[in-house]
Amino acid sequence: MHTRGDKLRVKVLIVLLVLLGTLKMKTWLFEEYSGPTPPRWQAIGVPLPQKPLERDLCKSIAQKRIRHSGRVFYTSYQSSVLNGRKPFAIDKGFFNIVEQYYSNKKIWLDAGAGTCDTMKEIEKNGHEVFGVELSDVCITRCNNYARSGQVLSAGLDEIPFPSNSFDLVWSTEVLEHVPTHLINQSVAEIVRVARRDIFLTIAMKRSGFDPPPPEKPRIHLSVLPRSFWDAIFKTHGCKVNEELREKLKSRMFRKATFFPFICDELIESNPGCTEKVSAYLLCYTRENGNKDKCSFAQMEIISVCFPM
């Protein structure tokens, strides 16, 4: 005869078994769909692959799975948002003019490749192109590129290519999605893999899916002013390509803010500028992304990094 206590123990055991099964299922799903580890062409000087890999990276059991806090979210974001849109550069109409400006740049990196539709356009214009993308490229529209190793699953804070690999690093509407504490490392990685030229667009406003300040943003995590971006790239040895910026500015492309850079080891460092950039990031983080609370820190960036 079962006592009341026995029945209670059985119920508790059933609940624990259900919870354990759910946890295992979630873990399996995370492992199954987190994308392949990039086959890091990482040793400095190792060339990029000259042809698609013979093995399918998405099916290779030798590849470990990458864990990244944003991978599941951005894989879902692709299917629910990006798949219904044209690539930003095509939609806003500036792709052709920028491609023509960089027409002599043979090897491109699309840093934050999204749906990989921009990579297809870059290839159509005769360039060799590789990509990195945080979402699981094996189950998105990038899957053909992913299987060959032409696009790799990785965050911008750890780009799995050797230094000085690319004639042009291209990235449109990506850096605003990077968590603020990873901004400096992401900029350092973009500069590291570029031989000289970098072309970016970066959103200057919160996403329509984000709550207004003082709540923290959820989509556009790092909506930082133009002066900040110019300054942080300066701290990593880059200067604004004023010729291209003015050329694009004169065309008045809607909702696009351009950041073309030329990076050169000979550009002098400015320790004071580095300090002010760090101070702005601290303010931005402390104020939950409310730029209005950091206007004084922005003025200090301008005065120290870009003195008249």
C-alpha positions as CSV (number, residue, x, y, z in Angstrom):
1,M,0.0,0.0,0.0
2,H,1.4,3.3,-1.1
3,T,1.6,6.1,1.4
4,R,1.0,9.8,0.6
5,G,4.7,10.4,1.0
6,D,5.5,7.6,-1.6
7,K,3.2,9.3,-4.1
8,L,4.8,12.6,-3.6
9,R,8.3,11.2,-4.1
10,V,7.1,9.6,-7.4
11,K,5.7,12.9,-8.6
12,V,9.0,14.7,-7.8
13,L,11.0,12.0,-9.6
14,I,8.8,12.3,-12.7
15,V,9.3,16.1,-12.7
16,L,13.0,15.7,-12.4
17,L,13.1,13.2,-15.3
18,V,11.1,15.6,-17.5
19,L,13.4,18.5,-16.7
20,L,16.5,16.4,-17.4
21,G,15.1,15.3,-20.7
22,T,14.3,18.9,-21.7
23,L,17.8,20.0,-20.8
24,K,19.4,17.2,-22.9
25,M,17.1,18.1,-25.8
26,K,18.1,21.8,-25.6
27,T,21.8,20.8,-25.4
28,W,21.4,18.6,-28.4
29,L,19.7,21.3,-30.4
30,F,22.5,23.8,-29.5
31,E,25.2,21.3,-30.5
32,E,23.5,20.2,-33.6
33,Y,22.8,23.7,-35.1
34,S,25.7,25.8,-33.8
35,G,27.7,25.5,-37.1
36,P,31.1,24.2,-37.9
37,T,34.3,25.3,-36.3
38,P,36.2,27.4,-38.9
39,P,39.1,25.5,-40.4
40,R,41.3,28.4,-39.2
41,W,43.8,29.3,-42.0
42,Q,45.3,30.9,-38.9
43,A,49.0,30.6,-38.9
44,I,50.3,33.9,-40.1
45,G,51.3,33.6,-43.8
46,V,49.2,30.5,-44.6
47,P,47.4,31.4,-47.9
48,L,43.7,31.3,-48.3
49,P,42.4,28.2,-50.1
50,Q,42.7,28.6,-53.9
51,K,39.7,26.5,-54.6
52,P,36.7,25.2,-52.7
53,L,37.5,22.4,-50.2
54,E,36.8,18.9,-51.3
55,R,35.1,17.9,-48.0
56,D,31.8,19.3,-46.9
57,L,32.5,21.3,-43.7
58,C,28.9,21.2,-42.6
59,K,29.0,17.4,-42.6
60,S,32.5,16.9,-41.3
61,I,32.4,15.1,-37.9
62,A,35.9,16.2,-37.3
63,Q,34.7,19.8,-36.9
64,K,33.9,20.8,-33.3
65,R,30.8,23.0,-32.8
66,I,31.2,26.7,-32.0
67,R,29.5,28.1,-29.0
68,H,28.6,31.8,-29.2
69,S,26.0,33.6,-27.2
70,G,24.4,35.3,-30.2
71,R,24.5,32.4,-32.7
72,V,21.0,31.0,-32.1
73,F,19.4,34.5,-32.0
74,Y,21.0,35.7,-35.3
75,T,20.2,32.4,-37.0
76,S,16.6,33.1,-36.2
77,Y,17.0,36.8,-37.1
78,Q,18.1,35.7,-40.6
79,S,15.0,33.6,-41.3
80,S,12.5,36.0,-39.7
81,V,14.0,39.4,-40.9
82,L,16.9,39.3,-43.4
83,N,15.6,36.7,-45.8
84,G,12.8,39.1,-46.8
85,R,15.1,41.9,-47.6
86,K,17.6,42.8,-50.3
87,P,21.2,43.2,-49.2
88,F,21.7,46.7,-47.7
89,A,24.1,48.0,-50.3
90,I,21.8,46.8,-53.1
91,D,18.7,48.2,-51.5
92,K,20.2,51.6,-50.8
93,G,21.8,51.8,-54.2
94,F,25.5,52.4,-53.4
95,F,26.9,48.9,-54.2
96,N,27.9,49.7,-57.8
97,I,29.6,53.0,-57.1
98,V,31.6,51.4,-54.2
99,E,32.5,48.3,-56.2
100,Q,33.7,50.5,-59.1
101,Y,35.9,52.5,-56.7
102,Y,37.5,49.2,-55.4
103,S,37.4,47.4,-58.8
104,N,41.2,46.7,-58.6
105,K,40.9,44.9,-55.2
106,K,41.0,41.2,-56.0
107,I,40.3,39.4,-52.7
108,W,37.4,40.7,-50.5
109,L,36.1,39.7,-47.1
110,D,32.4,40.2,-46.3
111,A,32.6,40.7,-42.5
112,G,29.1,39.9,-41.3
113,A,27.9,38.2,-44.5
114,G,24.2,37.8,-43.5
115,T,22.4,35.9,-46.2
116,C,25.5,35.8,-48.4
117,D,23.6,37.6,-51.2
118,T,26.2,40.4,-51.2
119,M,28.9,37.8,-51.6
120,K,27.2,36.7,-54.8
121,E,27.1,40.3,-56.1
122,I,30.8,40.7,-55.3
123,E,31.6,37.5,-57.2
124,K,29.6,38.6,-60.2
125,N,31.9,41.6,-60.5
126,G,34.9,39.4,-60.8
127,H,36.3,39.5,-57.2
128,E,37.3,36.5,-55.1
129,V,35.3,36.7,-51.9
130,F,35.2,35.1,-48.5
131,G,32.9,35.7,-45.5
132,V,32.4,35.4,-41.8
133,E,29.0,35.3,-40.3
134,L,27.8,34.8,-36.7
135,S,24.6,32.9,-37.6
136,D,24.8,29.1,-38.4
137,V,25.8,29.3,-42.0
138,C,25.1,25.6,-42.6
139,I,21.4,26.1,-42.3
140,T,20.9,29.5,-43.8
141,R,21.1,30.7,-47.4
142,C,24.9,30.7,-47.0
143,N,25.0,26.9,-46.9
144,N,26.6,26.5,-50.3
145,Y,29.5,28.8,-49.3
146,A,29.7,27.2,-45.9
147,R,30.1,23.7,-47.2
148,S,33.1,24.8,-49.3
149,G,34.7,26.8,-46.5
150,Q,34.2,30.1,-48.4
151,V,32.1,31.5,-45.5
152,L,32.9,30.6,-41.9
153,S,30.8,30.8,-38.8
154,A,32.6,33.3,-36.5
155,G,32.1,36.6,-34.7
156,L,34.0,39.7,-35.7
157,D,36.0,39.6,-32.5
158,E,37.8,36.4,-33.7
159,I,38.1,36.4,-37.5
160,P,39.5,33.0,-38.5
161,F,41.8,34.2,-41.3
162,P,45.5,35.2,-41.2
163,S,46.7,38.8,-41.0
164,N,46.8,40.9,-44.2
165,S,44.6,38.4,-46.1
166,F,42.2,40.8,-47.9
167,D,42.6,43.6,-50.4
168,L,39.3,44.9,-49.1
169,V,37.3,44.2,-45.9
170,W,33.7,45.0,-46.6
171,S,31.0,45.2,-43.9
172,T,27.6,46.8,-44.1
173,E,25.3,47.4,-41.1
174,V,27.1,44.9,-38.8
175,L,29.2,46.6,-36.2
176,E,26.1,48.2,-34.5
177,H,25.1,44.6,-33.7
178,V,28.3,43.8,-31.8
179,P,28.2,43.9,-28.0
180,T,29.9,47.0,-26.7
181,H,32.5,45.1,-24.8
182,L,33.6,43.4,-28.0
183,I,33.8,46.5,-30.2
184,N,37.5,47.3,-29.7
185,Q,38.5,43.6,-30.4
186,S,36.3,43.5,-33.4
187,V,37.8,46.6,-34.9
188,A,41.3,45.3,-34.2
189,E,40.4,42.0,-36.0
190,I,39.0,43.9,-39.0
191,V,42.2,46.0,-39.3
192,R,44.4,42.9,-38.8
193,V,43.0,40.9,-41.7
194,A,42.9,44.0,-44.1
195,R,46.0,44.7,-46.2
196,R,45.0,48.4,-46.5
197,D,41.4,49.2,-47.4
198,I,38.2,48.8,-45.3
199,F,34.7,49.9,-46.3
200,L,31.9,49.9,-43.7
201,T,28.5,51.2,-43.2
202,I,27.3,51.4,-39.6
203,A,23.8,52.3,-38.3
204,M,23.5,55.5,-36.3
205,K,20.2,54.8,-34.7
206,R,18.6,52.0,-32.6
207,S,16.7,49.3,-34.4
208,G,12.9,49.6,-34.7
209,F,12.8,46.5,-32.6
210,D,14.8,48.2,-29.8
211,P,13.2,49.9,-26.8
212,P,13.9,53.6,-26.3
213,P,16.4,54.7,-23.7
214,P,16.9,54.3,-20.8
215,E,16.2,50.6,-21.5
216,K,19.1,48.6,-23.0
217,P,19.0,47.9,-26.8
218,R,18.5,44.3,-27.9
219,I,19.3,44.5,-31.6
220,H,21.5,47.5,-32.3
221,L,23.8,47.0,-29.3
222,S,26.4,49.6,-30.1
223,V,24.9,52.7,-31.7
224,L,27.9,55.0,-31.4
225,P,28.5,58.4,-33.1
226,R,30.5,58.9,-36.3
227,S,33.3,60.6,-34.4
228,F,33.7,57.5,-32.2
229,W,34.0,55.2,-35.1
230,D,36.5,57.5,-36.9
231,A,38.5,57.7,-33.6
232,I,38.6,54.0,-32.7
233,F,39.8,53.1,-36.2
234,K,42.4,55.8,-35.9
235,T,43.7,54.2,-32.7
236,H,44.3,51.0,-34.8
237,G,46.3,52.8,-37.4
238,C,43.6,53.9,-39.9
239,K,42.5,57.2,-41.4
240,V,39.3,58.1,-43.2
241,N,39.4,57.8,-46.9
242,E,38.0,61.3,-47.4
243,E,37.9,61.0,-51.2
244,L,35.4,58.1,-51.1
245,R,33.5,59.5,-48.2
246,E,32.9,62.8,-50.0
247,K,32.0,61.0,-53.2
248,L,29.3,59.0,-51.5
249,K,28.2,62.0,-49.4
250,S,27.5,64.0,-52.5
251,R,25.1,61.3,-53.8
252,M,23.0,61.5,-50.6
253,F,22.3,57.8,-50.2
254,R,19.3,57.4,-47.8
255,K,19.9,55.9,-44.4
256,A,23.5,54.9,-45.0
257,T,26.5,56.3,-43.0
258,F,29.8,55.5,-44.7
259,F,33.1,54.6,-43.1
260,P,35.8,54.0,-45.7
261,F,39.3,53.7,-44.1
262,I,42.9,53.4,-45.3
263,C,45.1,51.5,-42.8
264,D,48.8,51.9,-42.6
265,E,51.3,51.0,-39.9
266,L,53.1,54.3,-40.5
267,I,50.1,56.3,-39.1
268,E,51.1,57.7,-35.8
269,S,49.4,56.4,-32.6
270,N,47.8,58.8,-30.2
271,P,47.6,57.5,-26.6
272,G,45.3,60.4,-25.6
273,C,42.9,59.4,-28.3
274,T,42.9,55.8,-27.1
275,E,42.1,57.0,-23.6
276,K,39.1,59.1,-24.8
277,V,37.7,56.2,-26.9
278,S,37.9,53.9,-23.8
279,A,36.2,56.6,-21.7
280,Y,33.3,56.9,-24.2
281,L,32.8,53.1,-24.2
282,L,32.6,53.1,-20.4
283,C,30.1,55.9,-20.4
284,Y,28.0,54.3,-23.1
285,T,27.9,51.0,-21.2
286,R,27.1,52.7,-17.9
287,E,24.2,54.6,-19.5
288,N,22.7,51.6,-21.2
289,G,23.4,52.9,-24.7
290,N,21.9,56.4,-24.1
291,K,24.2,58.6,-26.3
292,D,22.7,61.8,-24.9
293,K,24.3,61.0,-21.6
294,C,27.7,60.8,-23.1
295,S,27.9,64.0,-25.1
296,F,30.8,65.4,-23.0
297,A,32.8,62.2,-23.7
298,Q,32.1,62.6,-27.4
299,M,33.3,66.2,-27.3
300,E,36.5,65.0,-25.7
301,I,37.0,62.4,-28.5
302,I,36.7,65.2,-31.1
303,S,39.1,67.6,-29.3
304,V,41.8,65.0,-28.6
305,C,41.6,62.7,-31.6
306,F,40.9,65.3,-34.3
307,P,42.4,68.6,-33.1
308,M,42.0,71.6,-35.4
